Amino acid sequence: MKNLLIVTVLLLTLFSCSKPKSTPELLNSFCEDLSYSKLIKELKKQQKKDTVYEYNFGAWQERDIISNYRENLFGVSVSSKKKEKNHEIWYIKLITQDSSIVSYKIYNSIYDSEIRGRPVSNELLFFKQNKNEIGHLKNIFKEIYKTRLNFNELFRTDLFFGDWCGGIASRLTNEQIEINGLVKEKDFIGIKGWLQSSHTEKQLFGLSAIYQLQQIYIKIPDDILIMLKAIEGKSGSVSTCSGCTRQVGGRMIQEEIKSLRGY
């Protein structure tokens, strides 16, 4: 009886060890040490050693939140090397600090086929965070922008920076119409709300309003100038629209800022 029990345990152990991990489980194992460098290293290893599936990965959109904290909408696609139609995509919402992961959320992905890199799924599979670093990030954001960091505004892909969108019959975006109204009224309270957003595209709309007021020699309040400097120092990509074209992570933030300034 004792020998039978030992054999049963060994067989169960062998079965559990031999059972392959699903792709989301693999991604979670790559992330759970909260090391961004490990995630990249392990994905590269997976690319080389997997003879059945092809792995492709990278940031759809990555940019600064504040200081050295960044938001990274990271995509991983897995396709069969033999079957053309066998293709799956997952995405990870990463907040990173240098080579460390502050938090990650792994999602099963259904995405908008018309706009590259725009996931529309909200099925959360795995989640982990460094609570101390999240607290530090909140404090730094509040110190500069005088408001709380809105995590729901991070990783959004449904708002594009640009004044004219809509295809052949292009028209001013609703955001640009609102900004034009705030500039006309010299409404610093309204403009400040855009600058305080946790969403980079909204911040750029606010930035454009300040630049317009500066061009007509309107004095800018000191607290807004502090926010202005923080936004001007951001690096990474921004979602843009122009006429028929809309793309997540389509342009670099610094390119857009130079364009707004006129040089």
GIQUI-V544729 format. One record per residue. RES is the residue in three letters. PHI is phi in degrees with one decimal (none if undefined). NEAR is the number of other ideal C-beta (glycine too) atoms within 8 Angstrom. Layout:
res=<RES	RES>
phi=<PHI	PHI>
near=<NEAR	NEAR>
This chain:
res=<MET	LYS	ASN	LEU	LEU	ILE	VAL	THR	VAL	LEU	LEU	LEU	THR	LEU	PHE	SER	CYS	SER	LYS	PRO	LYS	SER	THR	PRO	GLU	LEU	LEU	ASN	SER	PHE	CYS	GLU	ASP	LEU	SER	TYR	SER	LYS	LEU	ILE	LYS	GLU	LEU	LYS	LYS	GLN	GLN	LYS	LYS	ASP	THR	VAL	TYR	GLU	TYR	ASN	PHE	GLY	ALA	TRP	GLN	GLU	ARG	ASP	ILE	ILE	SER	ASN	TYR	ARG	GLU	ASN	LEU	PHE	GLY	VAL	SER	VAL	SER	SER	LYS	LYS	LYS	GLU	LYS	ASN	HIS	GLU	ILE	TRP	TYR	ILE	LYS	LEU	ILE	THR	GLN	ASP	SER	SER	ILE	VAL	SER	TYR	LYS	ILE	TYR	ASN	SER	ILE	TYR	ASP	SER	GLU	ILE	ARG	GLY	ARG	PRO	VAL	SER	ASN	GLU	LEU	LEU	PHE	PHE	LYS	GLN	ASN	LYS	ASN	GLU	ILE	GLY	HIS	LEU	LYS	ASN	ILE	PHE	LYS	GLU	ILE	TYR	LYS	THR	ARG	LEU	ASN	PHE	ASN	GLU	LEU	PHE	ARG	THR	ASP	LEU	PHE	PHE	GLY	ASP	TRP	CYS	GLY	GLY	ILE	ALA	SER	ARG	LEU	THR	ASN	GLU	GLN	ILE	GLU	ILE	ASN	GLY	LEU	VAL	LYS	GLU	LYS	ASP	PHE	ILE	GLY	ILE	LYS	GLY	TRP	LEU	GLN	SER	SER	HIS	THR	GLU	LYS	GLN	LEU	PHE	GLY	LEU	SER	ALA	ILE	TYR	GLN	LEU	GLN	GLN	ILE	TYR	ILE	LYS	ILE	PRO	ASP	ASP	ILE	LEU	ILE	MET	LEU	LYS	ALA	ILE	GLU	GLY	LYS	SER	GLY	SER	VAL	SER	THR	CYS	SER	GLY	CYS	THR	ARG	GLN	VAL	GLY	GLY	ARG	MET	ILE	GLN	GLU	GLU	ILE	LYS	SER	LEU	ARG	GLY	TYR>
phi=<none	-64.3	-64.1	-62.7	-63.4	-62.7	-62.5	-61.6	-61.8	-63.7	-65.3	-64.1	-63.2	-62.0	-64.4	-67.0	-73.2	-84.3	-68.4	-69.8	-77.6	-71.9	-59.1	-59.5	-65.7	-62.6	-60.3	-63.8	-66.1	-74.0	-97.4	-64.0	-82.0	57.6	-121.2	-67.3	-63.5	-67.1	-56.3	-65.0	-61.3	-68.3	-65.8	-65.5	-63.2	-64.3	-57.4	-80.2	-90.4	-81.4	-92.4	-99.2	-117.7	-103.8	-105.9	-127.7	-154.9	156.6	-80.7	-76.0	-152.3	-141.4	-161.7	-66.7	-92.6	-167.1	54.5	-102.2	-94.9	-128.6	-103.0	-136.7	-88.6	-107.2	-110.1	-132.0	-114.0	-128.4	-133.0	-70.6	-77.5	-112.3	-108.8	-63.4	-84.5	-83.0	-145.9	-129.1	-131.7	-124.6	-133.9	-124.6	-90.2	-108.0	-108.8	-120.7	-136.5	56.5	-97.9	-104.1	-95.6	-84.8	-156.5	-144.4	-133.8	-102.0	-120.6	-75.3	-112.4	-118.1	-129.9	-72.4	-69.9	-83.8	-125.9	-59.1	79.0	-107.7	-74.2	-120.7	-82.2	-130.0	-85.7	-78.8	-104.4	-142.0	-152.7	-158.2	-150.3	-94.9	-64.0	-64.2	-69.5	-61.8	-62.9	-64.5	-59.0	-59.6	-64.8	-64.0	-61.5	-66.0	-63.5	-84.4	-97.5	58.8	-155.8	-80.2	-67.3	-97.9	-65.2	-70.5	-90.6	-76.1	68.7	-65.7	-129.3	-108.7	-131.2	-118.6	-85.0	163.5	-91.3	-118.7	-143.3	120.3	82.1	-60.5	-90.3	-62.6	-142.3	-59.8	-69.5	-58.7	-63.9	-68.3	-61.9	-65.3	-62.4	-59.3	-65.9	-65.9	-66.4	-59.3	-87.9	52.1	-88.6	-68.7	-64.5	-65.3	-63.9	-59.1	-60.7	-71.2	-65.5	-80.4	-62.7	-85.3	-101.7	-58.3	-60.5	-65.3	-60.9	-67.1	-62.5	-63.8	-61.3	-61.9	-66.0	-63.7	-61.7	-64.7	-70.1	-64.8	-66.5	-105.9	61.8	-86.3	-69.7	-97.1	-57.3	-60.1	-64.7	-72.9	-62.8	-64.7	-63.4	-56.5	-62.5	-64.4	-68.7	-63.5	-89.6	-73.3	-122.6	118.0	-108.7	-138.0	-80.7	-129.6	-138.8	-158.1	61.9	-81.9	-91.3	-133.6	-149.4	-73.3	64.8	-75.9	-138.1	-88.4	-56.1	-64.9	-64.2	-66.5	-64.8	-62.5	-64.5	-65.3	-75.2	91.8	-152.2>
near=<4	5	6	7	8	8	8	8	8	8	8	8	8	8	8	7	6	6	6	4	7	6	10	11	8	10	14	11	9	10	14	7	5	10	9	10	7	9	12	8	8	10	12	8	8	10	9	6	6	9	4	6	8	9	11	7	8	6	10	12	16	11	13	12	13	10	6	6	13	12	13	12	18	13	15	14	11	11	10	10	7	5	5	5	4	8	9	8	11	16	14	15	14	12	17	12	10	5	6	11	13	13	12	14	9	14	14	8	10	6	11	7	4	3	10	6	13	10	15	7	9	5	6	8	9	11	8	8	10	10	6	6	11	12	8	8	15	10	8	11	14	11	6	10	11	6	6	6	9	9	6	4	9	12	7	8	12	4	10	10	11	10	5	12	12	7	7	5	5	8	7	8	12	6	9	12	9	8	14	9	9	12	11	6	7	7	8	9	6	9	16	12	9	14	15	9	11	9	11	10	12	12	13	15	13	16	14	10	13	13	10	9	12	9	6	6	5	7	4	11	7	6	8	13	9	9	13	12	8	11	12	8	7	11	8	12	12	16	15	13	13	7	10	5	8	10	11	12	12	10	8	9	15	7	8	13	11	8	7	10	7	4	3>
